[in-house]
Amino acid sequence: MKDNNIISKYTREAGISITRDSRRGLHSLRHTLAGTLLEQGASLNDVRNILGHLNTKSTSQYLRIDYKNLKHCTLDPEEVFYNE
């Protein structure tokens, strides 16, 4: 049985309702794991190793869901536009 079929089977058995538009399956589990690891302070390299990616370019897609650390990357528009 394929991974997605196993996940679908247990999702149904657990009574979890999933719409066609929602993310599901193995990708959803990996996405959640990556987000949780980043939220808890794991490095991008650690996430890469855990997910089995060959390089961090593949893993960097998960940085966009790391809201806790993205807040540290904000720019002040006043500084950007008026500080020449």
PDB file with one MODEL, atoms N, CA, C and O in Angstrom:
MODEL        1
ATOM      1  N   MET A   1       0.846  -1.179   0.000  1.00  0.00           N
ATOM      2  CA  MET A   1       0.000   0.000   0.000  1.00  0.00           C
ATOM      3  C   MET A   1       0.889   1.239   0.000  1.00  0.00           C
ATOM      4  O   MET A   1       1.840   1.319   0.778  1.00  0.00           O
ATOM      5  N   LYS A   2       0.588   2.205  -0.866  1.00  0.00           N
ATOM      6  CA  LYS A   2       1.368   3.439  -0.956  1.00  0.00           C
ATOM      7  C   LYS A   2       1.168   4.283   0.290  1.00  0.00           C
ATOM      8  O   LYS A   2       0.158   4.157   0.981  1.00  0.00           O
ATOM      9  N   ASP A   3       2.154   5.158   0.576  1.00  0.00           N
ATOM     10  CA  ASP A   3       2.094   6.029   1.752  1.00  0.00           C
ATOM     11  C   ASP A   3       0.808   6.840   1.810  1.00  0.00           C
ATOM     12  O   ASP A   3       0.169   6.923   2.859  1.00  0.00           O
ATOM     13  N   ASN A   4       0.424   7.446   0.674  1.00  0.00           N
ATOM     14  CA  ASN A   4      -0.786   8.274   0.678  1.00  0.00           C
ATOM     15  C   ASN A   4      -2.032   7.454   0.958  1.00  0.00           C
ATOM     16  O   ASN A   4      -2.958   7.931   1.614  1.00  0.00           O
ATOM     17  N   ASN A   5      -2.061   6.227   0.464  1.00  0.00           N
ATOM     18  CA  ASN A   5      -3.212   5.365   0.726  1.00  0.00           C
ATOM     19  C   ASN A   5      -3.289   4.991   2.207  1.00  0.00           C
ATOM     20  O   ASN A   5      -4.379   4.925   2.775  1.00  0.00           O
ATOM     21  N   ILE A   6      -2.156   4.752   2.822  1.00  0.00           N
ATOM     22  CA  ILE A   6      -2.105   4.424   4.253  1.00  0.00           C
ATOM     23  C   ILE A   6      -2.606   5.615   5.060  1.00  0.00           C
ATOM     24  O   ILE A   6      -3.410   5.462   5.980  1.00  0.00           O
ATOM     25  N   ILE A   7      -2.127   6.792   4.709  1.00  0.00           N
ATOM     26  CA  ILE A   7      -2.542   7.998   5.426  1.00  0.00           C
ATOM     27  C   ILE A   7      -4.037   8.225   5.245  1.00  0.00           C
ATOM     28  O   ILE A   7      -4.739   8.531   6.208  1.00  0.00           O
ATOM     29  N   SER A   8      -4.525   8.078   4.022  1.00  0.00           N
ATOM     30  CA  SER A   8      -5.961   8.248   3.765  1.00  0.00           C
ATOM     31  C   SER A   8      -6.781   7.255   4.567  1.00  0.00           C
ATOM     32  O   SER A   8      -7.823   7.607   5.120  1.00  0.00           O
ATOM     33  N   LYS A   9      -6.317   6.020   4.632  1.00  0.00           N
ATOM     34  CA  LYS A   9      -7.036   4.980   5.373  1.00  0.00           C
ATOM     35  C   LYS A   9      -7.176   5.365   6.847  1.00  0.00           C
ATOM     36  O   LYS A   9      -8.272   5.314   7.406  1.00  0.00           O
ATOM     37  N   TYR A  10      -6.079   5.744   7.461  1.00  0.00           N
ATOM     38  CA  TYR A  10      -6.119   6.064   8.895  1.00  0.00           C
ATOM     39  C   TYR A  10      -6.827   7.389   9.171  1.00  0.00           C
ATOM     40  O   TYR A  10      -7.402   7.578  10.243  1.00  0.00           O
ATOM     41  N   THR A  11      -6.784   8.292   8.214  1.00  0.00           N
ATOM     42  CA  THR A  11      -7.526   9.545   8.355  1.00  0.00           C
ATOM     43  C   THR A  11      -9.023   9.244   8.403  1.00  0.00           C
ATOM     44  O   THR A  11      -9.744   9.769   9.252  1.00  0.00           O
ATOM     45  N   ARG A  12      -9.478   8.401   7.489  1.00  0.00           N
ATOM     46  CA  ARG A  12     -10.900   8.013   7.481  1.00  0.00           C
ATOM     47  C   ARG A  12     -11.275   7.279   8.755  1.00  0.00           C
ATOM     48  O   ARG A  12     -12.316   7.559   9.348  1.00  0.00           O
ATOM     49  N   GLU A  13     -10.433   6.340   9.185  1.00  0.00           N
ATOM     50  CA  GLU A  13     -10.712   5.574  10.404  1.00  0.00           C
ATOM     51  C   GLU A  13     -10.776   6.471  11.635  1.00  0.00           C
ATOM     52  O   GLU A  13     -11.509   6.184  12.582  1.00  0.00           O
ATOM     53  N   ALA A  14     -10.003   7.558  11.619  1.00  0.00           N
ATOM     54  CA  ALA A  14     -10.003   8.485  12.749  1.00  0.00           C
ATOM     55  C   ALA A  14     -11.195   9.435  12.692  1.00  0.00           C
ATOM     56  O   ALA A  14     -11.426  10.205  13.625  1.00  0.00           O
ATOM     57  N   GLY A  15     -11.945   9.379  11.602  1.00  0.00           N
ATOM     58  CA  GLY A  15     -13.116  10.237  11.470  1.00  0.00           C
ATOM     59  C   GLY A  15     -12.773  11.677  11.120  1.00  0.00           C
ATOM     60  O   GLY A  15     -13.563  12.586  11.375  1.00  0.00           O
ATOM     61  N   ILE A  16     -11.611  11.885  10.543  1.00  0.00           N
ATOM     62  CA  ILE A  16     -11.186  13.229  10.165  1.00  0.00           C
ATOM     63  C   ILE A  16     -11.724  13.531   8.776  1.00  0.00           C
ATOM     64  O   ILE A  16     -11.490  12.782   7.827  1.00  0.00           O
ATOM     65  N   SER A  17     -12.445  14.635   8.672  1.00  0.00           N
ATOM     66  CA  SER A  17     -13.026  15.038   7.405  1.00  0.00           C
ATOM     67  C   SER A  17     -12.055  15.943   6.667  1.00  0.00           C
ATOM     68  O   SER A  17     -11.594  16.947   7.211  1.00  0.00           O
ATOM     69  N   ILE A  18     -11.748  15.590   5.440  1.00  0.00           N
ATOM     70  CA  ILE A  18     -10.823  16.379   4.631  1.00  0.00           C
ATOM     71  C   ILE A  18     -11.524  16.755   3.334  1.00  0.00           C
ATOM     72  O   ILE A  18     -12.017  15.888   2.613  1.00  0.00           O
ATOM     73  N   THR A  19     -11.566  18.051   3.041  1.00  0.00           N
ATOM     74  CA  THR A  19     -12.173  18.513   1.798  1.00  0.00           C
ATOM     75  C   THR A  19     -11.174  18.377   0.658  1.00  0.00           C
ATOM     76  O   THR A  19      -9.977  18.198   0.883  1.00  0.00           O
ATOM     77  N   ARG A  20     -11.673  18.463  -0.554  1.00  0.00           N
ATOM     78  CA  ARG A  20     -10.792  18.355  -1.725  1.00  0.00           C
ATOM     79  C   ARG A  20      -9.757  19.481  -1.773  1.00  0.00           C
ATOM     80  O   ARG A  20      -8.651  19.298  -2.281  1.00  0.00           O
ATOM     81  N   ASP A  21     -10.125  20.632  -1.243  1.00  0.00           N
ATOM     82  CA  ASP A  21      -9.227  21.788  -1.301  1.00  0.00           C
ATOM     83  C   ASP A  21      -8.136  21.770  -0.241  1.00  0.00           C
ATOM     84  O   ASP A  21      -7.150  22.497  -0.361  1.00  0.00           O
ATOM     85  N   SER A  22      -8.295  20.956   0.788  1.00  0.00           N
ATOM     86  CA  SER A  22      -7.308  20.958   1.875  1.00  0.00           C
ATOM     87  C   SER A  22      -6.113  20.086   1.526  1.00  0.00           C
ATOM     88  O   SER A  22      -6.209  19.144   0.738  1.00  0.00           O
ATOM     89  N   ARG A  23      -4.999  20.424   2.129  1.00  0.00           N
ATOM     90  CA  ARG A  23      -3.786  19.625   1.929  1.00  0.00           C
ATOM     91  C   ARG A  23      -3.922  18.335   2.714  1.00  0.00           C
ATOM     92  O   ARG A  23      -4.484  18.317   3.809  1.00  0.00           O
ATOM     93  N   ARG A  24      -3.416  17.282   2.160  1.00  0.00           N
ATOM     94  CA  ARG A  24      -3.500  16.005   2.851  1.00  0.00           C
ATOM     95  C   ARG A  24      -2.380  15.089   2.369  1.00  0.00           C
ATOM     96  O   ARG A  24      -1.687  15.386   1.396  1.00  0.00           O
ATOM     97  N   GLY A  25      -2.225  14.014   3.044  1.00  0.00           N
ATOM     98  CA  GLY A  25      -1.260  13.021   2.618  1.00  0.00           C
ATOM     99  C   GLY A  25       0.117  13.224   3.220  1.00  0.00           C
ATOM    100  O   GLY A  25       0.311  13.994   4.162  1.00  0.00           O
ATOM    101  N   LEU A  26       1.051  12.514   2.649  1.00  0.00           N
ATOM    102  CA  LEU A  26       2.420  12.522   3.160  1.00  0.00           C
ATOM    103  C   LEU A  26       3.040  13.913   3.082  1.00  0.00           C
ATOM    104  O   LEU A  26       3.774  14.312   3.986  1.00  0.00           O
ATOM    105  N   HIS A  27       2.756  14.656   2.015  1.00  0.00           N
ATOM    106  CA  HIS A  27       3.311  16.001   1.896  1.00  0.00           C
ATOM    107  C   HIS A  27       2.854  16.874   3.063  1.00  0.00           C
ATOM    108  O   HIS A  27       3.637  17.652   3.608  1.00  0.00           O
ATOM    109  N   SER A  28       1.604  16.742   3.435  1.00  0.00           N
ATOM    110  CA  SER A  28       1.074  17.536   4.542  1.00  0.00           C
ATOM    111  C   SER A  28       1.787  17.201   5.848  1.00  0.00           C
ATOM    112  O   SER A  28       2.079  18.092   6.646  1.00  0.00           O
ATOM    113  N   LEU A  29       2.062  15.929   6.064  1.00  0.00           N
ATOM    114  CA  LEU A  29       2.783  15.528   7.284  1.00  0.00           C
ATOM    115  C   LEU A  29       4.205  16.085   7.287  1.00  0.00           C
ATOM    116  O   LEU A  29       4.679  16.570   8.315  1.00  0.00           O
ATOM    117  N   ARG A  30       4.882  16.018   6.146  1.00  0.00           N
ATOM    118  CA  ARG A  30       6.246  16.549   6.048  1.00  0.00           C
ATOM    119  C   ARG A  30       6.249  18.057   6.259  1.00  0.00           C
ATOM    120  O   ARG A  30       7.130  18.592   6.931  1.00  0.00           O
ATOM    121  N   HIS A  31       5.260  18.742   5.683  1.00  0.00           N
ATOM    122  CA  HIS A  31       5.131  20.185   5.815  1.00  0.00           C
ATOM    123  C   HIS A  31       4.938  20.582   7.283  1.00  0.00           C
ATOM    124  O   HIS A  31       5.561  21.525   7.771  1.00  0.00           O
ATOM    125  N   THR A  32       4.072  19.853   7.967  1.00  0.00           N
ATOM    126  CA  THR A  32       3.824  20.115   9.386  1.00  0.00           C
ATOM    127  C   THR A  32       5.076  19.844  10.212  1.00  0.00           C
ATOM    128  O   THR A  32       5.409  20.621  11.107  1.00  0.00           O
ATOM    129  N   LEU A  33       5.763  18.760   9.923  1.00  0.00           N
ATOM    130  CA  LEU A  33       6.995  18.438  10.644  1.00  0.00           C
ATOM    131  C   LEU A  33       8.032  19.537  10.455  1.00  0.00           C
ATOM    132  O   LEU A  33       8.648  19.979  11.425  1.00  0.00           O
ATOM    133  N   ALA A  34       8.232  19.983   9.222  1.00  0.00           N
ATOM    134  CA  ALA A  34       9.219  21.032   8.950  1.00  0.00           C
ATOM    135  C   ALA A  34       8.859  22.306   9.700  1.00  0.00           C
ATOM    136  O   ALA A  34       9.726  22.934  10.308  1.00  0.00           O
ATOM    137  N   GLY A  35       7.596  22.690   9.664  1.00  0.00           N
ATOM    138  CA  GLY A  35       7.161  23.898  10.363  1.00  0.00           C
ATOM    139  C   GLY A  35       7.365  23.804  11.861  1.00  0.00           C
ATOM    140  O   GLY A  35       7.799  24.764  12.498  1.00  0.00           O
ATOM    141  N   THR A  36       7.054  22.654  12.417  1.00  0.00           N
ATOM    142  CA  THR A  36       7.216  22.447  13.857  1.00  0.00           C
ATOM    143  C   THR A  36       8.691  22.487  14.246  1.00  0.00           C
ATOM    144  O   THR A  36       9.051  23.083  15.261  1.00  0.00           O
ATOM    145  N   LEU A  37       9.537  21.860  13.446  1.00  0.00           N
ATOM    146  CA  LEU A  37      10.975  21.877  13.739  1.00  0.00           C
ATOM    147  C   LEU A  37      11.526  23.297  13.713  1.00  0.00           C
ATOM    148  O   LEU A  37      12.279  23.685  14.606  1.00  0.00           O
ATOM    149  N   LEU A  38      11.159  24.070  12.703  1.00  0.00           N
ATOM    150  CA  LEU A  38      11.634  25.452  12.607  1.00  0.00           C
ATOM    151  C   LEU A  38      11.109  26.289  13.760  1.00  0.00           C
ATOM    152  O   LEU A  38      11.837  27.108  14.320  1.00  0.00           O
ATOM    153  N   GLU A  39       9.853  26.086  14.112  1.00  0.00           N
ATOM    154  CA  GLU A  39       9.246  26.828  15.223  1.00  0.00           C
ATOM    155  C   GLU A  39       9.965  26.552  16.539  1.00  0.00           C
ATOM    156  O   GLU A  39      10.044  27.418  17.410  1.00  0.00           O
ATOM    157  N   GLN A  40      10.489  25.334  16.673  1.00  0.00           N
ATOM    158  CA  GLN A  40      11.179  24.957  17.903  1.00  0.00           C
ATOM    159  C   GLN A  40      12.674  25.262  17.857  1.00  0.00           C
ATOM    160  O   GLN A  40      13.419  24.883  18.760  1.00  0.00           O
ATOM    161  N   GLY A  41      13.109  25.949  16.799  1.00  0.00           N
ATOM    162  CA  GLY A  41      14.494  26.407  16.751  1.00  0.00           C
ATOM    163  C   GLY A  41      15.467  25.530  15.987  1.00  0.00           C
ATOM    164  O   GLY A  41      16.673  25.772  16.037  1.00  0.00           O
ATOM    165  N   ALA A  42      14.984  24.529  15.286  1.00  0.00           N
ATOM    166  CA  ALA A  42      15.889  23.691  14.490  1.00  0.00           C
ATOM    167  C   ALA A  42      16.452  24.518  13.339  1.00  0.00           C
ATOM    168  O   ALA A  42      15.780  25.403  12.811  1.00  0.00           O
ATOM    169  N   SER A  43      17.674  24.223  12.961  1.00  0.00           N
ATOM    170  CA  SER A  43      18.282  24.934  11.833  1.00  0.00           C
ATOM    171  C   SER A  43      17.730  24.365  10.527  1.00  0.00           C
ATOM    172  O   SER A  43      17.188  23.260  10.490  1.00  0.00           O
ATOM    173  N   LEU A  44      17.881  25.143   9.464  1.00  0.00           N
ATOM    174  CA  LEU A  44      17.446  24.672   8.150  1.00  0.00           C
ATOM    175  C   LEU A  44      18.191  23.403   7.760  1.00  0.00           C
ATOM    176  O   LEU A  44      17.626  22.516   7.121  1.00  0.00           O
ATOM    177  N   ASN A  45      19.450  23.321   8.144  1.00  0.00           N
ATOM    178  CA  ASN A  45      20.241  22.126   7.848  1.00  0.00           C
ATOM    179  C   ASN A  45      19.700  20.908   8.602  1.00  0.00           C
ATOM    180  O   ASN A  45      19.674  19.803   8.060  1.00  0.00           O
ATOM    181  N   ASP A  46      19.269  21.108   9.848  1.00  0.00           N
ATOM    182  CA  ASP A  46      18.668  20.002  10.607  1.00  0.00           C
ATOM    183  C   ASP A  46      17.391  19.519   9.925  1.00  0.00           C
ATOM    184  O   ASP A  46      17.171  18.316   9.789  1.00  0.00           O
ATOM    185  N   VAL A  47      16.557  20.454   9.499  1.00  0.00           N
ATOM    186  CA  VAL A  47      15.312  20.093   8.813  1.00  0.00           C
ATOM    187  C   VAL A  47      15.632  19.349   7.519  1.00  0.00           C
ATOM    188  O   VAL A  47      14.984  18.355   7.190  1.00  0.00           O
ATOM    189  N   ARG A  48      16.627  19.833   6.794  1.00  0.00           N
ATOM    190  CA  ARG A  48      17.057  19.165   5.553  1.00  0.00           C
ATOM    191  C   ARG A  48      17.432  17.720   5.812  1.00  0.00           C
ATOM    192  O   ARG A  48      17.011  16.821   5.084  1.00  0.00           O
ATOM    193  N   ASN A  49      18.224  17.499   6.845  1.00  0.00           N
ATOM    194  CA  ASN A  49      18.652  16.133   7.169  1.00  0.00           C
ATOM    195  C   ASN A  49      17.481  15.239   7.568  1.00  0.00           C
ATOM    196  O   ASN A  49      17.401  14.087   7.140  1.00  0.00           O
ATOM    197  N   ILE A  50      16.576  15.770   8.386  1.00  0.00           N
ATOM    198  CA  ILE A  50      15.436  14.978   8.855  1.00  0.00           C
ATOM    199  C   ILE A  50      14.506  14.619   7.701  1.00  0.00           C
ATOM    200  O   ILE A  50      14.000  13.499   7.634  1.00  0.00           O
ATOM    201  N   LEU A  51      14.280  15.572   6.787  1.00  0.00           N
ATOM    202  CA  LEU A  51      13.395  15.302   5.657  1.00  0.00           C
ATOM    203  C   LEU A  51      14.078  14.526   4.540  1.00  0.00           C
ATOM    204  O   LEU A  51      13.418  14.014   3.636  1.00  0.00           O
ATOM    205  N   GLY A  52      15.395  14.442   4.606  1.00  0.00           N
ATOM    206  CA  GLY A  52      16.130  13.678   3.602  1.00  0.00           C
ATOM    207  C   GLY A  52      16.385  14.424   2.310  1.00  0.00           C
ATOM    208  O   GLY A  52      16.606  13.802   1.271  1.00  0.00           O
ATOM    209  N   HIS A  53      16.360  15.759   2.355  1.00  0.00           N
ATOM    210  CA  HIS A  53      16.664  16.543   1.166  1.00  0.00           C
ATOM    211  C   HIS A  53      18.158  16.536   0.914  1.00  0.00           C
ATOM    212  O   HIS A  53      18.955  16.487   1.851  1.00  0.00           O
ATOM    213  N   LEU A  54      18.536  16.584  -0.358  1.00  0.00           N
ATOM    214  CA  LEU A  54      19.952  16.585  -0.705  1.00  0.00           C
ATOM    215  C   LEU A  54      20.604  17.945  -0.500  1.00  0.00           C
ATOM    216  O   LEU A  54      21.801  18.028  -0.223  1.00  0.00           O
ATOM    217  N   ASN A  55      19.815  19.017  -0.636  1.00  0.00           N
ATOM    218  CA  ASN A  55      20.378  20.350  -0.420  1.00  0.00           C
ATOM    219  C   ASN A  55      19.348  21.247   0.240  1.00  0.00           C
ATOM    220  O   ASN A  55      18.155  20.943   0.257  1.00  0.00           O
ATOM    221  N   THR A  56      19.827  22.358   0.783  1.00  0.00           N
ATOM    222  CA  THR A  56      18.932  23.259   1.513  1.00  0.00           C
ATOM    223  C   THR A  56      18.019  24.053   0.588  1.00  0.00           C
ATOM    224  O   THR A  56      17.051  24.652   1.056  1.00  0.00           O
ATOM    225  N   LYS A  57      18.301  24.074  -0.706  1.00  0.00           N
ATOM    226  CA  LYS A  57      17.419  24.772  -1.637  1.00  0.00           C
ATOM    227  C   LYS A  57      16.030  24.131  -1.610  1.00  0.00           C
ATOM    228  O   LYS A  57      15.024  24.841  -1.634  1.00  0.00           O
ATOM    229  N   SER A  58      15.965  22.829  -1.561  1.00  0.00           N
ATOM    230  CA  SER A  58      14.684  22.127  -1.480  1.00  0.00           C
ATOM    231  C   SER A  58      13.988  22.424  -0.162  1.00  0.00           C
ATOM    232  O   SER A  58      12.763  22.543  -0.117  1.00  0.00           O
ATOM    233  N   THR A  59      14.748  22.543   0.894  1.00  0.00           N
ATOM    234  CA  THR A  59      14.199  22.746   2.233  1.00  0.00           C
ATOM    235  C   THR A  59      13.797  24.195   2.473  1.00  0.00           C
ATOM    236  O   THR A  59      12.936  24.466   3.310  1.00  0.00           O
ATOM    237  N   SER A  60      14.404  25.119   1.755  1.00  0.00           N
ATOM    238  CA  SER A  60      14.160  26.542   2.008  1.00  0.00           C
ATOM    239  C   SER A  60      12.702  26.945   1.794  1.00  0.00           C
ATOM    240  O   SER A  60      12.279  27.986   2.298  1.00  0.00           O
ATOM    241  N   GLN A  61      11.926  26.150   1.063  1.00  0.00           N
ATOM    242  CA  GLN A  61      10.500  26.465   0.877  1.00  0.00           C
ATOM    243  C   GLN A  61       9.760  26.523   2.210  1.00  0.00           C
ATOM    244  O   GLN A  61       8.748  27.214   2.327  1.00  0.00           O
ATOM    245  N   TYR A  62      10.252  25.813   3.201  1.00  0.00           N
ATOM    246  CA  TYR A  62       9.578  25.781   4.497  1.00  0.00           C
ATOM    247  C   TYR A  62       9.843  27.038   5.330  1.00  0.00           C
ATOM    248  O   TYR A  62       9.162  27.257   6.332  1.00  0.00           O
ATOM    249  N   LEU A  63      10.802  27.854   4.944  1.00  0.00           N
ATOM    250  CA  LEU A  63      11.090  29.079   5.683  1.00  0.00           C
ATOM    251  C   LEU A  63       9.915  30.052   5.634  1.00  0.00           C
ATOM    252  O   LEU A  63       9.737  30.849   6.555  1.00  0.00           O
ATOM    253  N   ARG A  64       9.117  29.996   4.576  1.00  0.00           N
ATOM    254  CA  ARG A  64       7.988  30.929   4.445  1.00  0.00           C
ATOM    255  C   ARG A  64       6.883  30.652   5.450  1.00  0.00           C
ATOM    256  O   ARG A  64       6.000  31.490   5.636  1.00  0.00           O
ATOM    257  N   ILE A  65       6.909  29.482   6.109  1.00  0.00           N
ATOM    258  CA  ILE A  65       5.884  29.174   7.111  1.00  0.00           C
ATOM    259  C   ILE A  65       6.401  29.372   8.532  1.00  0.00           C
ATOM    260  O   ILE A  65       5.679  29.126   9.498  1.00  0.00           O
ATOM    261  N   ASP A  66       7.642  29.812   8.655  1.00  0.00           N
ATOM    262  CA  ASP A  66       8.246  30.025   9.974  1.00  0.00           C
ATOM    263  C   ASP A  66       7.953  31.455  10.435  1.00  0.00           C
ATOM    264  O   ASP A  66       8.844  32.304  10.474  1.00  0.00           O
ATOM    265  N   TYR A  67       6.688  31.703  10.781  1.00  0.00           N
ATOM    266  CA  TYR A  67       6.237  33.056  11.120  1.00  0.00           C
ATOM    267  C   TYR A  67       6.979  33.650  12.314  1.00  0.00           C
ATOM    268  O   TYR A  67       7.226  34.855  12.358  1.00  0.00           O
ATOM    269  N   LYS A  68       7.327  32.821  13.264  1.00  0.00           N
ATOM    270  CA  LYS A  68       8.023  33.296  14.464  1.00  0.00           C
ATOM    271  C   LYS A  68       9.335  33.992  14.077  1.00  0.00           C
ATOM    272  O   LYS A  68       9.638  35.076  14.575  1.00  0.00           O
ATOM    273  N   ASN A  69      10.089  33.376  13.210  1.00  0.00           N
ATOM    274  CA  ASN A  69      11.374  33.954  12.819  1.00  0.00           C
ATOM    275  C   ASN A  69      11.243  34.961  11.681  1.00  0.00           C
ATOM    276  O   ASN A  69      12.106  35.826  11.534  1.00  0.00           O
ATOM    277  N   LEU A  70      10.191  34.871  10.875  1.00  0.00           N
ATOM    278  CA  LEU A  70       9.994  35.857   9.809  1.00  0.00           C
ATOM    279  C   LEU A  70       9.779  37.251  10.375  1.00  0.00           C
ATOM    280  O   LEU A  70      10.117  38.246   9.733  1.00  0.00           O
ATOM    281  N   LYS A  71       9.218  37.326  11.579  1.00  0.00           N
ATOM    282  CA  LYS A  71       9.001  38.639  12.200  1.00  0.00           C
ATOM    283  C   LYS A  71      10.307  39.398  12.385  1.00  0.00           C
ATOM    284  O   LYS A  71      10.307  40.629  12.416  1.00  0.00           O
ATOM    285  N   HIS A  72      11.409  38.687  12.506  1.00  0.00           N
ATOM    286  CA  HIS A  72      12.708  39.322  12.688  1.00  0.00           C
ATOM    287  C   HIS A  72      13.269  39.880  11.382  1.00  0.00           C
ATOM    288  O   HIS A  72      14.288  40.570  11.392  1.00  0.00           O
ATOM    289  N   CYS A  73      12.617  39.589  10.266  1.00  0.00           N
ATOM    290  CA  CYS A  73      13.098  40.019   8.956  1.00  0.00           C
ATOM    291  C   CYS A  73      12.350  41.229   8.409  1.00  0.00           C
ATOM    292  O   CYS A  73      12.592  41.646   7.276  1.00  0.00           O
ATOM    293  N   THR A  74      11.454  41.790   9.193  1.00  0.00           N
ATOM    294  CA  THR A  74      10.657  42.910   8.700  1.00  0.00           C
ATOM    295  C   THR A  74      11.515  44.159   8.523  1.00  0.00           C
ATOM    296  O   THR A  74      12.500  44.365   9.232  1.00  0.00           O
ATOM    297  N   LEU A  75      11.122  44.972   7.574  1.00  0.00           N
ATOM    298  CA  LEU A  75      11.813  46.229   7.293  1.00  0.00           C
ATOM    299  C   LEU A  75      10.906  47.398   7.649  1.00  0.00           C
ATOM    300  O   LEU A  75       9.685  47.316   7.520  1.00  0.00           O
ATOM    301  N   ASP A  76      11.510  48.462   8.088  1.00  0.00           N
ATOM    302  CA  ASP A  76      10.772  49.689   8.345  1.00  0.00           C
ATOM    303  C   ASP A  76      10.722  50.467   7.039  1.00  0.00           C
ATOM    304  O   ASP A  76      11.765  50.899   6.550  1.00  0.00           O
ATOM    305  N   PRO A  77       9.529  50.660   6.455  1.00  0.00           N
ATOM    306  CA  PRO A  77       9.441  51.367   5.169  1.00  0.00           C
ATOM    307  C   PRO A  77      10.057  52.767   5.213  1.00  0.00           C
ATOM    308  O   PRO A  77      10.621  53.230   4.222  1.00  0.00           O
ATOM    309  N   GLU A  78       9.949  53.433   6.353  1.00  0.00           N
ATOM    310  CA  GLU A  78      10.547  54.771   6.479  1.00  0.00           C
ATOM    311  C   GLU A  78      12.045  54.710   6.258  1.00  0.00           C
ATOM    312  O   GLU A  78      12.613  55.567   5.583  1.00  0.00           O
ATOM    313  N   GLU A  79      12.684  53.701   6.825  1.00  0.00           N
ATOM    314  CA  GLU A  79      14.135  53.562   6.670  1.00  0.00           C
ATOM    315  C   GLU A  79      14.497  53.199   5.238  1.00  0.00           C
ATOM    316  O   GLU A  79      15.488  53.697   4.704  1.00  0.00           O
ATOM    317  N   VAL A  80      13.722  52.355   4.626  1.00  0.00           N
ATOM    318  CA  VAL A  80      14.036  51.890   3.275  1.00  0.00           C
ATOM    319  C   VAL A  80      13.876  53.006   2.247  1.00  0.00           C
ATOM    320  O   VAL A  80      14.740  53.188   1.389  1.00  0.00           O
ATOM    321  N   PHE A  81      12.778  53.750   2.327  1.00  0.00           N
ATOM    322  CA  PHE A  81      12.473  54.738   1.294  1.00  0.00           C
ATOM    323  C   PHE A  81      13.103  56.110   1.539  1.00  0.00           C
ATOM    324  O   PHE A  81      13.340  56.857   0.590  1.00  0.00           O
ATOM    325  N   TYR A  82      13.374  56.443   2.787  1.00  0.00           N
ATOM    326  CA  TYR A  82      13.818  57.802   3.087  1.00  0.00           C
ATOM    327  C   TYR A  82      15.232  57.903   3.625  1.00  0.00           C
ATOM    328  O   TYR A  82      15.669  58.980   4.030  1.00  0.00           O
ATOM    329  N   ASN A  83      15.943  56.799   3.631  1.00  0.00           N
ATOM    330  CA  ASN A  83      17.302  56.806   4.159  1.00  0.00           C
ATOM    331  C   ASN A  83      18.262  56.562   2.991  1.00  0.00           C
ATOM    332  O   ASN A  83      18.641  55.425   2.711  1.00  0.00           O
ATOM    333  N   GLU A  84      18.636  57.616   2.336  1.00  0.00           N
ATOM    334  CA  GLU A  84      19.529  57.470   1.174  1.00  0.00           C
ATOM    335  C   GLU A  84      20.905  57.970   1.472  1.00  0.00           C
ATOM    336  O   GLU A  84      21.780  57.922   0.608  1.00  0.00           O
TER     337      GLU A  84
ENDMDL
END
